[in-house]
Amino acid sequence: MGHKDRIVSLEARHHELEEAINAQTARPHPNEDEIHSLKKEKLRIKDEISTLSGV
């Protein structure tokens, strides 16, 4: 898998995580541990995208 393919894959996963975070926070009793875990993974992916993009 080339860098561009990997970046596209990571961006898709980043978007999925954003949706999962939004869904969790919209719940009447959101699971804060789950939100924290999702945000941590989302940040890790963002960092990897930045590294691969050379930013």
HUSULPE-V399348 format. One record per residue. N is the residue number from 1. RES is the residue in three letters. PHI is phi in degrees with one decimal (NA if undefined). PSI is psi as a letter, one per 40 degrees, with the letter a starting at -180 (* if undefined). Layout:
N/RES/PHI/PSI, N/RES/PHI/PSI
//
This chain:
1/MET/NA/h, 2/GLY/-76.3/i, 3/HIS/-59.3/d, 4/LYS/-64.4/d, 5/ASP/-63.6/d, 6/ARG/-64.4/d, 7/ILE/-63.2/d, 8/VAL/-61.3/d, 9/SER/-62.5/d, 10/LEU/-65.2/d, 11/GLU/-63.4/d, 12/ALA/-64.6/d, 13/ARG/-64.2/d, 14/HIS/-59.4/d, 15/HIS/-65.1/d, 16/GLU/-60.1/d, 17/LEU/-65.3/d, 18/GLU/-59.5/d, 19/GLU/-64.0/d, 20/ALA/-65.4/d, 21/ILE/-63.6/d, 22/ASN/-61.5/d, 23/ALA/-64.4/d, 24/GLN/-66.7/d, 25/THR/-72.5/d, 26/ALA/-80.5/e, 27/ARG/-69.1/i, 28/PRO/-59.7/d, 29/HIS/-129.5/g, 30/PRO/-63.2/i, 31/ASN/-85.8/h, 32/GLU/-63.2/d, 33/ASP/-64.6/d, 34/GLU/-65.3/d, 35/ILE/-60.6/d, 36/HIS/-60.9/d, 37/SER/-62.7/d, 38/LEU/-63.5/d, 39/LYS/-64.8/d, 40/LYS/-64.9/d, 41/GLU/-65.8/d, 42/LYS/-61.2/d, 43/LEU/-66.0/d, 44/ARG/-60.6/d, 45/ILE/-67.1/d, 46/LYS/-59.7/d, 47/ASP/-62.8/d, 48/GLU/-67.3/d, 49/ILE/-60.7/d, 50/SER/-61.6/d, 51/THR/-63.3/d, 52/LEU/-67.4/d, 53/SER/-78.5/e, 54/GLY/77.6/f, 55/VAL/-90.7/*
//
